[in-house]
């Protein structure tokens, strides 16, 4: 088993109160680091902080990533309080199930603002700091739906496709400053974003396929690698953990 040591380092995770976000918060703190859980659901974020009893530090703050001014304010506060941010994991996302013809303007923009603009706002807030330190790792998330689509998930799929181009462009901009940016397609993972948005028929199809549904822990191990110095030469990658399902 690979052992990481993030002592003295600070990680910020959006959408950090549940699923993969909560998993990486706990794991980073367990490796000696300080993990900051940012989530629009303040109660869940606070519960995550209160329940943590591991080696490191896990703190929480309320953040709606759709609000650019709130993002700026929160990140400035974190930099003042903790002095530095070494990693950013942008996992905040929503996936409403709506057919295109039934989708309102507000529903469409709600997904775009959360899944895409929110990533942009957070990256923009932390980039100057990481550039000045010539160090940092930014991780975003794509999805298999970005390339194959799925009925009633057009807005979600559009944002996840856009994040591939956004993150690769970010990596090129940051390369001269040794700041890394990678986009991960975690595959089918047993998390609220997966289980909470699928029909019973879809869940049955995925789960009857041996090995098709991964765990949060599977994804977290990969995230730890891309946050660590072991990945210091890797940037602009699109990592696909998806599995091919049988018919």
Secondary structure as UniProt FT lines:
FT   TURN            7..8
FT   STRAND          10..14
FT   TURN            15..17
FT   HELIX           19..30
FT   TURN            31..32
FT   STRAND          34..39
FT   HELIX           42..51
FT   STRAND          57..62
FT   TURN            65..66
FT   HELIX           68..82
FT   STRAND          87..90
FT   HELIX           100..102
FT   HELIX           105..112
FT   HELIX           113..117
FT   HELIX           118..133
FT   STRAND          136..141
FT   HELIX           145..148
FT   TURN            151..152
FT   HELIX           154..174
FT   HELIX           175..177
FT   STRAND          179..185
FT   HELIX           192..195
FT   HELIX           200..207
FT   TURN            210..211
FT   HELIX           216..227
FT   HELIX           229..231
FT   TURN            232..233
FT   STRAND          238..240
//
